[in-house]
């Protein structure tokens, strides 16, 4: 099995009442899944996503944590939000990214909802930003990803 890139929704988890959270779909991201099952967003290599299935819906837009000691709680306190994906989406061939998906993602990345949240979580200098742009060029140049 080789590394694959998936086009999947990402979710924003925010704190609400004491142990209740909201979990809203905020956009689509491209995630690279390695042979061993690790996954990272392809442009920033962000890998601190939670699994949406760690929450269960209580009513309406309210969710509770399945594990009351989950680190989601501390991340939401620290950053006022956390990011999640549904890990089950990474095993479906229908979600595999195409070359045009990758090109569109790269072209629109600077204005994407994910990148806006990522910037709030990770402040980086110009060298890191340059490295991200170099990574984009590598992705564009390498058509052997899929």
The 8 nearest C-alpha neighbors of each residue, nearest first, counted from 0:
[[1, 34, 2, 3, 33, 35, 36, 32],
 [2, 0, 34, 3, 33, 145, 32, 144],
 [1, 3, 33, 34, 32, 31, 0, 4],
 [4, 2, 32, 31, 145, 1, 5, 33],
 [3, 5, 31, 30, 96, 95, 32, 29],
 [6, 4, 95, 96, 30, 94, 29, 7],
 [5, 7, 29, 96, 94, 28, 95, 30],
 [8, 6, 27, 28, 5, 29, 88, 9],
 [9, 7, 27, 26, 28, 84, 24, 10],
 [8, 10, 84, 83, 26, 27, 24, 25],
 [9, 11, 24, 83, 23, 25, 82, 84],
 [10, 12, 82, 23, 22, 81, 13, 25],
 [13, 11, 22, 81, 80, 21, 82, 10],
 [14, 12, 80, 21, 20, 75, 79, 11],
 [15, 13, 20, 75, 21, 19, 16, 12],
 [14, 16, 20, 19, 17, 13, 21, 18],
 [15, 17, 19, 18, 14, 20, 61, 21],
 [16, 18, 19, 15, 14, 20, 63, 72],
 [19, 17, 16, 63, 20, 15, 64, 14],
 [20, 18, 16, 63, 15, 62, 17, 61],
 [21, 19, 14, 15, 62, 13, 61, 63],
 [20, 22, 61, 13, 12, 60, 62, 23],
 [21, 23, 12, 11, 10, 20, 13, 24],
 [24, 22, 10, 11, 25, 21, 12, 60],
 [23, 25, 10, 9, 26, 11, 8, 22],
 [26, 24, 10, 9, 23, 11, 112, 27],
 [27, 25, 8, 9, 24, 112, 28, 113],
 [26, 28, 8, 7, 9, 6, 29, 25],
 [29, 27, 7, 6, 8, 30, 9, 26],
 [30, 28, 6, 5, 40, 41, 7, 4],
 [29, 31, 40, 5, 39, 4, 41, 38],
 [30, 32, 4, 39, 38, 3, 41, 40],
 [33, 31, 38, 3, 37, 2, 36, 4],
 [34, 32, 2, 36, 37, 35, 38, 31],
 [33, 35, 2, 36, 1, 0, 32, 37],
 [36, 34, 33, 37, 32, 2, 38, 0],
 [37, 35, 33, 34, 32, 38, 2, 89],
 [38, 36, 33, 32, 35, 39, 34, 31],
 [37, 39, 32, 31, 33, 30, 46, 36],
 [40, 38, 46, 44, 31, 30, 45, 41],
 [39, 41, 30, 44, 45, 29, 42, 43],
 [42, 40, 44, 30, 31, 43, 39, 29],
 [43, 41, 44, 40, 131, 135, 134, 105],
 [42, 44, 45, 41, 40, 131, 39, 117],
 [45, 43, 40, 39, 41, 42, 46, 38],
 [46, 44, 43, 40, 39, 47, 48, 41],
 [47, 45, 39, 48, 44, 38, 40, 37],
 [46, 48, 45, 49, 82, 39, 83, 81],
 [49, 47, 83, 82, 46, 84, 50, 81],
 [48, 50, 83, 51, 82, 84, 47, 71],
 [49, 51, 52, 84, 85, 83, 53, 86],
 [50, 52, 85, 53, 83, 84, 54, 49],
 [51, 53, 54, 50, 85, 55, 86, 65],
 [54, 52, 51, 50, 65, 64, 55, 66],
 [55, 53, 64, 52, 63, 65, 51, 62],
 [54, 56, 62, 63, 57, 64, 65, 52],
 [57, 55, 62, 58, 61, 63, 54, 60],
 [56, 58, 62, 61, 55, 63, 59, 60],
 [59, 57, 61, 56, 60, 62, 55, 63],
 [58, 60, 61, 57, 56, 62, 21, 22],
 [59, 61, 21, 58, 62, 22, 56, 57],
 [62, 60, 21, 58, 20, 57, 59, 19],
 [61, 63, 56, 20, 57, 55, 19, 21],
 [62, 64, 19, 54, 55, 20, 18, 65],
 [65, 63, 54, 66, 67, 53, 55, 62],
 [64, 66, 54, 53, 67, 63, 55, 69],
 [67, 65, 64, 69, 68, 53, 54, 63],
 [66, 68, 69, 64, 65, 72, 63, 18],
 [69, 67, 66, 70, 72, 71, 64, 65],
 [70, 68, 71, 66, 67, 72, 64, 73],
 [69, 71, 72, 73, 74, 68, 75, 67],
 [72, 70, 74, 69, 73, 75, 81, 49],
 [71, 73, 70, 75, 74, 69, 76, 68],
 [72, 74, 76, 70, 75, 71, 77, 69],
 [75, 73, 77, 71, 76, 72, 78, 81],
 [74, 76, 80, 79, 72, 78, 73, 77],
 [77, 75, 73, 74, 79, 78, 72, 80],
 [76, 78, 74, 75, 79, 73, 80, 72],
 [77, 79, 80, 75, 74, 76, 120, 81],
 [80, 78, 75, 76, 77, 13, 14, 81],
 [81, 79, 75, 13, 78, 12, 11, 74],
 [80, 82, 12, 75, 11, 74, 13, 71],
 [83, 81, 11, 48, 10, 12, 49, 80],
 [84, 82, 49, 48, 10, 50, 51, 9],
 [83, 85, 9, 50, 51, 86, 10, 48],
 [84, 86, 51, 50, 87, 88, 52, 83],
 [85, 87, 88, 89, 50, 84, 51, 90],
 [86, 88, 89, 85, 90, 91, 84, 52],
 [87, 89, 86, 90, 85, 91, 7, 94],
 [90, 88, 87, 86, 91, 5, 94, 32],
 [91, 89, 88, 87, 92, 86, 94, 5],
 [90, 92, 93, 88, 94, 89, 87, 95],
 [91, 93, 94, 95, 90, 89, 5, 88],
 [92, 94, 91, 95, 96, 5, 90, 88],
 [95, 93, 92, 6, 5, 91, 96, 7],
 [96, 94, 5, 92, 93, 4, 6, 97],
 [97, 95, 5, 6, 4, 100, 94, 101],
 [96, 98, 100, 99, 101, 95, 145, 4],
 [99, 97, 101, 100, 102, 96, 142, 145],
 [98, 100, 102, 101, 97, 103, 96, 104],
 [101, 99, 97, 103, 98, 102, 96, 104],
 [100, 102, 104, 98, 99, 103, 105, 97],
 [101, 103, 99, 105, 104, 100, 106, 98],
 [104, 102, 106, 100, 105, 101, 99, 107],
 [103, 105, 101, 107, 102, 106, 108, 100],
 [104, 106, 108, 102, 103, 107, 101, 135],
 [105, 107, 103, 104, 108, 102, 109, 101],
 [108, 106, 104, 105, 110, 109, 103, 111],
 [107, 109, 111, 105, 110, 104, 106, 114],
 [110, 108, 111, 107, 114, 106, 115, 105],
 [111, 109, 108, 107, 112, 114, 115, 113],
 [110, 112, 108, 114, 113, 109, 107, 115],
 [113, 111, 115, 114, 26, 116, 110, 25],
 [114, 112, 116, 111, 115, 117, 26, 28],
 [113, 115, 117, 111, 116, 112, 118, 109],
 [114, 116, 112, 118, 113, 117, 111, 119],
 [117, 115, 119, 113, 118, 114, 112, 120],
 [116, 118, 114, 120, 119, 115, 121, 113],
 [119, 117, 121, 115, 120, 116, 122, 114],
 [120, 118, 116, 117, 121, 115, 122, 78],
 [121, 119, 117, 118, 116, 122, 78, 81],
 [122, 120, 118, 119, 117, 123, 116, 45],
 [123, 121, 118, 120, 119, 124, 117, 127],
 [124, 122, 127, 121, 125, 128, 126, 118],
 [123, 125, 126, 127, 128, 122, 129, 121],
 [124, 126, 128, 127, 129, 123, 130, 131],
 [127, 125, 129, 128, 124, 130, 123, 131],
 [126, 128, 130, 129, 125, 124, 123, 131],
 [127, 129, 125, 131, 126, 130, 132, 124],
 [130, 128, 126, 132, 127, 131, 125, 133],
 [131, 129, 133, 127, 132, 128, 134, 126],
 [130, 132, 134, 128, 129, 133, 42, 43],
 [131, 133, 135, 129, 134, 130, 128, 136],
 [134, 132, 130, 136, 135, 131, 129, 137],
 [135, 133, 131, 137, 132, 136, 130, 138],
 [134, 136, 132, 138, 133, 137, 139, 131],
 [135, 137, 139, 133, 134, 138, 140, 132],
 [138, 136, 140, 134, 135, 139, 141, 133],
 [137, 139, 135, 141, 136, 140, 134, 142],
 [138, 140, 136, 137, 141, 135, 142, 102],
 [141, 139, 137, 138, 136, 142, 135, 143],
 [142, 140, 138, 143, 139, 137, 144, 136],
 [141, 143, 144, 140, 139, 138, 145, 98],
 [144, 142, 141, 145, 140, 138, 98, 139],
 [145, 143, 142, 141, 3, 138, 2, 4],
 [144, 143, 3, 4, 142, 2, 97, 96]]
